[in-house]
Amino acid sequence: MLKSDNKLGFKMWFNMIIFGLMGQIAWNVENMYFNTFLYNSVYNGASQAAVDGSIGVMNAISIMVAASAATAVITTFLIGAFSDKLGRRKIFICGGYCLWGIVTAAFGFITKDETARLFGLSDEIAILSTTVAIVIILDCVMTFMGSTSNDAAFNAWVTDVTTTKNRATAESVLAILPIAATGIVLALSGLIKNDSIGYSGFFKILGVVVTVCGIIGLFSLKDSGDGVRKEAPYLKELIYGFRPSVIKENSRLYLALASVGVFSTSVQAFFPYIFIYISNGFPAAEPAAEGAEPAFTLSPLLIAAAAIALIAVVALIIFMGKLIDKLGKERFIMISIVLFIIGLVLASFAKSLISFAIFALPALAGYGLLMIMLNAAVRDFTPPDKAGLFQGVRMIFFVLIPMCVGPAIGNIVCKYSSVPYINDYGVQQDAPGSAMFLAAAVIAVFILIPILKLKKKGFRVDTPAEASEVK
């Protein structure tokens, strides 16, 4: 198996960045724009009777997120263990990315009119409900491809090629990629408003980009597996991470996973609804006079300031990753939790987009630091020869619990704090309310339970200790 020293070479960084970035772009499209696709395209234009007769857009989003999470976990268990058994990662990474992009592009062909034509439907409620079902099912297919390539194989590959001496640095770069991916996707999201492109072209373009990444990997990626087929029974290996003896012998790993589970649940209480909230969740201001200039416009100066701020954030995150590698995670973990919670509470009091952007800064800082440290801790405590087997267990805490529990809590809270408005078609819609940030802050407090226990056991992992945990 490929093993790196304390410094990662150019090819490792190249593949880590390109596959990490393209994976985050694909997940961003799913997490942000499949929700808005349902909200703005599938449900928008439907009559009030059709909206009332279907499961409702907020329920549809909650169901889609939960179904996707379950698919991700099951897939990662199956493929993670299988990649360990075959001693190969590359085929799952490259092949998976190619198919991932194709399925993402397939969303560009979904419309209510196409659903009515394919299934011979004329009833508006049936057309809407069937289209929603297609979106949810195809989302699960996309998740299968993404979890095969990214969650199972790529994450195991990163664990393979990094060490306890450079993982926080690697995680600091990986933590930047969601921000970069969000910026890229947001920049491209303007295509949605272009009548000749819309959601259809948006999904097709991004799907092609992800597929091209998989093709590049065929030539650039070096497999971290040894290529030797393991003799251990496959079905027995699937339940490896659930054995009481394994949990006991790797207690720090499971405490780190529990911390991630609580943290991610907090994030998922608001994240699926965040862009709908930003677009529609703030109280309406007094209408501007006809022909008046908009109160907020993008100017070259504002764009330059945003670019400078982004560069500063990237530099700071990488610096913090190196500092965490040098000084240890225990010095930064508590302040990161406090920043995250305070930022969420402040965000709930924002009355405009500008104040929201300012108030949410502590939460963003805490979020970034926690991602670096918790992800690095999970990799540190993962037995090095079982990286694939533990990816499924990892997904329970990273995805299944957070994406089933978090959006459900957010959905409940949003129902009692929603901001009603009438859309362009005269149908009343409910935008998420700011109380979801308070709910997320309350959930985040519970991170302290596993973190305090982990601090007592110690975050640092030297080679003998790491070896002693492998059974």
C-alpha positions in Angstrom: 0.0 0.0 0.0 1.2 3.5 -0.9 2.5 5.3 2.2 3.6 8.9 2.3 6.2 10.6 4.4 5.4 13.9 6.3 5.4 15.9 3.0 2.9 15.3 0.3 4.2 15.5 -3.3 2.8 17.5 -6.2 0.9 14.6 -7.7 -0.8 13.8 -4.4 -1.8 17.5 -3.9 -3.0 17.7 -7.5 -5.2 14.6 -7.2 -6.4 15.5 -3.7 -7.4 19.0 -4.9 -9.0 18.1 -8.2 -11.0 15.1 -6.9 -11.8 16.9 -3.7 -12.9 20.0 -5.5 -14.9 18.2 -8.2 -16.5 16.1 -5.6 -17.5 19.1 -3.6 -18.9 20.8 -6.7 -21.1 17.7 -7.3 -22.2 17.5 -3.7 -22.9 21.3 -3.7 -25.1 20.9 -6.7 -27.0 18.2 -4.9 -27.2 19.8 -1.5 -28.0 23.3 -2.6 -29.6 23.2 -6.1 -31.7 20.0 -6.1 -33.6 21.6 -3.2 -34.0 24.9 -5.0 -34.8 22.9 -8.2 -37.8 21.4 -6.4 -38.7 24.7 -4.8 -38.3 27.0 -7.8 -38.9 24.7 -10.8 -40.9 21.6 -10.0 -43.3 23.2 -7.5 -43.2 26.7 -9.0 -45.9 27.1 -11.5 -48.1 24.5 -9.9 -51.6 25.5 -8.9 -52.5 25.9 -5.2 -54.6 22.7 -5.5 -51.6 20.7 -6.9 -49.3 22.0 -4.1 -51.9 21.2 -1.4 -52.5 17.8 -3.0 -48.8 16.8 -3.1 -46.5 16.1 -0.1 -45.4 19.7 0.0 -42.0 21.1 -0.9 -40.5 21.2 2.6 -41.5 17.6 3.2 -40.1 16.6 -0.2 -36.8 18.2 0.6 -36.6 16.5 4.0 -37.5 13.1 2.4 -34.9 13.6 -0.4 -32.1 14.5 2.0 -32.9 11.5 4.3 -33.2 9.0 1.3 -29.9 10.3 -0.1 -28.2 9.9 3.3 -29.4 6.3 3.7 -28.2 5.6 0.1 -24.8 7.2 0.8 -24.2 5.1 4.0 -25.2 1.8 2.4 -23.1 2.4 -0.6 -20.1 3.4 1.4 -20.3 0.3 3.5 -20.5 -1.9 0.4 -17.9 -0.2 -1.7 -15.5 0.7 1.1 -15.2 -2.9 2.2 -15.1 -4.1 -1.4 -12.2 -1.7 -2.3 -10.3 -3.0 0.8 -10.9 -6.6 -0.3 -9.7 -5.9 -3.9 -6.8 -3.7 -2.7 -7.8 -1.1 -5.2 -9.1 2.5 -4.9 -8.4 4.0 -8.4 -11.0 2.1 -10.4 -13.8 3.2 -8.0 -12.6 6.8 -7.9 -12.2 7.4 -11.6 -15.1 5.2 -12.8 -17.4 6.6 -10.1 -16.7 10.2 -11.0 -17.4 9.5 -14.7 -20.8 8.0 -13.9 -21.4 10.6 -11.2 -21.2 13.4 -13.7 -23.5 11.6 -16.2 -26.2 11.1 -13.6 -25.9 14.8 -12.5 -26.4 15.8 -16.1 -29.5 13.6 -16.3 -31.3 16.1 -14.0 -31.3 18.5 -16.8 -33.9 16.4 -18.6 -36.5 16.4 -15.7 -39.6 18.6 -16.2 -43.2 18.2 -15.4 -44.1 18.3 -19.1 -41.7 15.4 -19.8 -43.1 13.5 -16.9 -46.6 13.9 -18.2 -45.5 12.8 -21.7 -43.6 9.7 -20.5 -46.2 8.4 -18.1 -49.3 9.6 -20.0 -50.5 11.7 -17.1 -53.0 14.6 -17.2 -53.9 15.1 -13.6 -51.8 18.0 -12.2 -51.4 16.5 -8.7 -50.2 13.2 -10.2 -47.8 15.0 -12.6 -46.3 17.0 -9.7 -46.1 14.0 -7.3 -44.5 11.8 -10.0 -42.0 14.4 -10.9 -41.0 14.9 -7.3 -40.6 11.1 -6.9 -38.4 11.0 -10.0 -36.2 13.7 -8.6 -35.8 11.9 -5.3 -35.1 8.5 -6.9 -32.5 10.0 -9.4 -30.9 11.8 -6.4 -30.4 8.4 -4.8 -28.8 7.1 -8.0 -26.5 10.1 -8.1 -25.7 9.6 -4.4 -24.7 6.0 -5.1 -22.2 7.1 -7.7 -20.9 9.9 -5.5 -20.5 7.7 -2.5 -18.8 5.0 -4.4 -16.2 7.4 -5.8 -15.9 10.1 -3.1 -17.1 8.8 0.2 -15.8 5.3 0.0 -12.8 5.3 -2.4 -11.5 8.9 -2.4 -11.7 9.3 1.4 -10.0 6.0 1.9 -7.3 7.1 -0.5 -6.7 10.3 1.4 -6.4 8.3 4.6 -3.9 6.0 2.9 -1.6 8.7 1.6 -1.6 11.0 4.6 -0.1 10.5 8.1 -0.7 11.9 11.6 2.0 14.5 10.9 0.3 16.1 7.9 -3.4 15.4 8.1 -4.5 18.7 9.6 -2.7 20.5 6.8 -4.3 18.2 4.3 -7.7 18.7 5.9 -7.2 22.5 5.9 -6.9 22.3 2.1 -9.8 19.9 1.9 -11.8 22.3 4.1 -11.3 25.1 1.7 -12.6 23.1 -1.2 -16.3 23.2 -0.2 -15.9 27.0 0.0 -14.3 27.1 -3.4 -16.9 24.7 -4.8 -19.7 26.9 -3.4 -18.2 29.9 -5.1 -17.8 28.1 -8.4 -21.4 26.7 -8.3 -22.8 30.1 -7.2 -20.9 31.8 -10.1 -22.4 29.3 -12.5 -25.8 29.4 -10.9 -26.4 32.6 -12.8 -27.0 30.3 -15.7 -30.2 29.2 -14.1 -31.7 32.6 -14.6 -30.8 32.5 -18.3 -33.9 31.5 -20.1 -32.0 29.6 -22.8 -30.0 27.6 -20.2 -31.9 27.4 -16.9 -31.7 24.4 -14.5 -31.4 22.0 -17.5 -28.2 23.5 -18.9 -26.8 24.2 -15.4 -27.0 20.5 -14.4 -25.7 19.3 -17.8 -22.6 21.6 -17.7 -21.6 20.7 -14.2 -22.2 17.0 -14.9 -19.8 17.2 -17.8 -17.2 18.9 -15.6 -17.3 16.1 -13.0 -17.1 13.4 -15.7 -14.0 15.0 -17.2 -12.4 14.9 -13.7 -12.8 11.1 -13.7 -11.2 10.8 -17.1 -8.2 13.0 -15.9 -7.8 10.7 -12.9 -7.2 7.7 -15.2 -3.8 9.3 -16.1 -2.9 11.3 -13.0 -4.0 9.2 -10.0 -1.7 6.5 -8.5 -3.6 3.8 -6.7 -3.0 3.6 -2.9 -4.1 0.0 -2.7 -1.7 -2.9 -3.0 -3.8 -4.7 -5.6 -3.8 -7.9 -3.6 -7.2 -9.5 -3.1 -7.9 -10.1 0.6 -9.1 -13.6 1.7 -11.3 -12.4 4.6 -15.0 -13.1 3.9 -16.6 -10.0 2.4 -19.9 -10.1 4.4 -18.0 -10.6 7.7 -15.9 -7.5 6.9 -19.0 -5.4 6.4 -19.9 -5.6 10.1 -16.3 -5.2 11.3 -16.8 -1.7 12.7 -19.8 -2.8 14.7 -18.0 -5.4 16.8 -18.0 -4.4 20.5 -14.3 -5.4 20.8 -13.4 -3.1 17.8 -15.4 -0.2 19.3 -13.6 -0.6 22.6 -10.2 -1.0 21.1 -10.7 2.1 18.9 -12.6 4.3 21.5 -11.0 7.5 20.4 -12.1 6.9 16.8 -15.8 6.5 17.9 -15.6 9.5 20.2 -14.3 11.5 17.2 -17.1 10.1 15.0 -19.7 11.0 17.7 -18.4 14.5 17.7 -18.7 14.7 13.9 -22.2 13.3 14.2 -23.4 16.0 16.5 -21.6 18.8 14.6 -23.0 17.6 11.2 -26.5 17.3 12.6 -26.3 20.9 13.8 -25.2 22.0 10.3 -27.9 19.9 8.6 -30.6 21.6 10.7 -30.2 24.7 8.5 -28.0 23.9 5.5 -30.6 22.3 3.2 -32.8 25.4 3.6 -30.1 28.1 3.7 -30.3 29.3 0.1 -34.1 29.3 0.1 -33.8 31.4 3.4 -31.3 33.8 1.8 -33.5 34.3 -1.2 -36.9 34.6 0.5 -36.5 34.4 4.3 -35.8 38.1 5.2 -38.8 40.4 5.9 -39.6 42.4 2.9 -38.5 46.0 2.9 -40.6 48.9 1.7 -41.1 48.4 -2.1 -38.8 50.6 -4.1 -40.3 53.3 -6.4 -40.6 52.3 -10.0 -37.4 52.9 -11.9 -35.4 53.4 -8.6 -31.9 51.9 -8.4 -31.7 48.6 -6.4 -30.4 49.0 -2.8 -27.7 46.4 -3.3 -25.7 46.0 -6.5 -22.5 44.2 -7.4 -19.7 46.7 -8.2 -16.1 46.1 -9.3 -15.0 47.4 -5.9 -17.3 45.0 -4.0 -16.1 42.0 -6.2 -12.5 43.0 -5.6 -13.1 43.2 -1.8 -14.8 39.8 -1.8 -11.9 38.3 -3.7 -9.4 39.7 -1.3 -11.4 38.5 1.7 -11.6 35.0 0.1 -7.9 34.9 -0.4 -7.3 35.9 3.2 -9.7 33.2 4.4 -7.9 30.6 2.4 -4.5 31.6 3.7 -5.8 31.7 7.2 -7.3 28.2 7.0 -4.1 26.7 5.6 -2.1 28.5 8.3 -4.4 27.1 10.9 -4.1 23.6 9.5 -0.3 23.8 9.8 -0.6 25.3 13.3 -2.9 22.6 14.4 -0.5 19.9 13.1 2.3 21.6 15.0 0.6 22.4 18.3 -2.2 19.8 18.5 -6.0 19.9 18.1 -6.7 20.1 21.9 -5.5 23.7 21.9 -8.1 24.9 19.4 -11.1 22.6 19.7 -13.0 24.4 22.5 -12.7 27.9 21.0 -13.9 26.5 17.7 -17.1 25.1 19.3 -17.8 28.4 21.1 -17.3 30.4 17.8 -19.6 28.1 16.0 -22.4 28.3 18.6 -22.1 32.1 19.0 -22.2 32.6 15.2 -25.4 30.5 14.9 -27.1 32.5 17.6 -26.1 35.8 16.1 -27.3 34.6 12.6 -30.8 34.0 14.0 -31.1 37.8 14.8 -30.1 39.0 11.3 -32.7 41.2 9.6 -31.0 41.6 6.2 -28.6 39.8 4.0 -25.8 42.2 5.0 -26.3 41.7 8.7 -26.6 37.9 8.2 -23.3 37.8 6.4 -21.6 39.7 9.3 -23.3 37.9 12.1 -22.6 34.5 10.6 -18.8 35.0 10.4 -18.0 33.4 13.8 -20.1 30.4 12.8 -18.2 30.2 9.5 -14.8 30.3 11.4 -15.9 27.7 13.9 -17.3 25.5 11.2 -14.0 25.6 9.2 -11.8 24.8 12.2 -14.1 22.0 13.5 -14.1 20.5 10.0 -10.3 20.5 9.9 -9.8 19.0 13.4 -12.6 16.5 13.5 -11.9 15.1 10.0 -8.2 14.9 10.8 -9.0 13.2 14.2 -11.2 10.6 12.4 -8.4 9.8 10.0 -5.8 9.7 12.8 -7.7 7.1 14.8 -8.7 5.0 11.8 -6.7 1.7 11.7 -4.4 2.2 8.7 -5.0 -1.2 7.1 -8.8 -0.9 7.5 -9.5 2.5 5.9 -12.0 1.2 3.5 -13.9 -0.9 6.1 -14.3 2.2 8.4 -15.7 4.5 5.6 -19.2 3.0 6.1 -19.0 3.5 9.9 -17.8 7.0 9.2 -20.8 7.7 6.9 -23.2 6.9 9.7 -21.9 9.8 11.7 -21.0 12.1 8.8 -24.2 11.6 6.7 -26.9 9.2 7.9 -27.6 10.5 11.4 -27.0 14.2 10.5 -29.0 14.2 7.2 -31.9 12.2 8.7 -32.2 14.0 12.0 -30.9 17.5 11.1 -33.3 18.4 8.2 -36.2 16.9 10.2 -35.5 19.2 13.1 -35.0 22.1 10.7 -38.3 21.3 8.9 -40.2 21.2 12.2 -38.7 24.5 13.4 -39.2 26.1 10.0 -42.9 25.2 10.1 -43.3 27.3 13.2 -41.1 30.2 12.1 -41.6 30.3 8.4 -42.0 33.6 6.4 -45.0 33.3 4.1 -44.9 35.0 0.7 -46.8 34.9 -2.6 -44.7 33.7 -5.5 -44.9 34.9 -9.1 -47.7 32.4 -9.8 -49.9 33.7 -7.0 -49.3 30.6 -4.8 -48.4 31.0 -1.2 -45.0 29.5 -0.2 -43.4 29.3 3.2 -39.7 30.4 3.3 -37.6 29.0 6.2 -37.3 31.1 9.3 -34.3 32.2 11.3 -35.2 30.0 14.3 -33.5 27.1 12.5 -30.1 28.7 13.4 -31.1 28.7 17.1 -32.1 25.0 16.8 -28.7 24.3 15.3 -26.9 26.2 18.1 -28.8 24.1 20.7 -27.7 20.9 18.9 -24.1 22.1 18.7 -23.9 22.4 22.5 -24.0 18.6 22.7 -20.7 18.4 20.8 -19.1 19.0 24.2 -20.1 15.6 25.5 -17.9 13.4 23.3 -15.3 16.2 22.8 -14.5 16.4 26.6 -14.1 12.7 26.8 -11.8 12.7 23.8 -9.8 15.5 25.2 -9.3 13.4 28.4 -8.1 10.4 26.3 -5.9 12.7 24.2 -5.9 13.8 20.6 -2.3 13.1 19.8 -1.5 9.8 18.1 2.1 8.6 17.9 3.1 5.6 15.9 3.2 3.0 18.8 -0.3 4.1 20.0 -1.7 4.0 16.5 -0.3 0.5 16.0 -1.7 -0.7 19.3 -5.3 0.2 18.3 -5.1 -2.0 15.2 -6.6 -5.4 15.9 
